[in-house]
């Protein structure tokens, strides 16, 4: 008897934006599975419990998701793709509950921060939860009529909640970028690529600039520094390059960085997201 295919792992509960990314990460994937933390997502992929996993790395409004970015530098997994999800928040309550009955609203803190205008307009008390879909699930089981949740439309459908308002986020350009992790490197493809790497340099005047100069002529779609977790006052540089590591110009630039850096790791060279998941 053939074993069922391994699922795609994500952080959170069914109905979360992570699950939405997981559903689109691998075409034809049979199953997704949620895990409590980003580290558990990575461990599930490393152990083979999951075929691949998705981790959010940045949001267009809130910036980098540092816990995920740090994890990418620590794991031996490969980034094999990316998924960009449109974050469209919905206000939901128990069936039959009117907007006027709401006194409190629960969600993950970033989601609450992204919907401050509506929360202030009605004077609701924000209640921080572990994740967006989890707040919807807890509301469905609690039966609290004065409580609403902020989550995806999919979460409302899964947990039998009534959507009182859609697209309640303060800004419409709210997107989260997820990276897809796998034990295997991505298969060759002619699709437009991105290459992500992390590196550190010696504390020598001008040496960081010299290292970054190795990337001149390339389009860097992201560059940022992060404190190293194993050394005080030392930093890692995270860079996303538009292009494949197999492109001659990119390969030459990467070789230059590897020669100059005291530490360097290519996180992945993978097909770039084409459009967004709504």
HUUR-V48988 format. One line per field, one symbol per residue. ss: DSSP state (2 for helix, 1 for strand, 0 for the rest). burial: 1 if it has 16 or more other C-alpha atoms within 10 Angstrom, else 0. A space follows every 10 residues. Layout:
# HUUR-V48988
ss = ???
burial = ???
This chain:
# HUUR-V48988
ss = 0000001111 1000002222 2222200000 0111100222 2222222001 1111111110 0011022222 2222000111 1111110001 1110000022 2001111122 2220022222 2200111110 0222222222 2200001111 1022222220 0111110000 0000111111 1100000000 0011111111 0000002222 2220000001 1111111000 0000111111 1100000222 2222222222 0011111111 10000010
burial = 0000011111 1111111111 1111110000 0111100101 1111110011 1111111110 0001000111 0110001111 1111111111 1111001000 0111111100 1101100010 0001011110 1111111011 0000111111 1111110011 1110000110 0001111111 1110010000 0011111111 1000000100 1101100001 0000000000 0000111111 1111100001 0011011101 1001111111 11100000
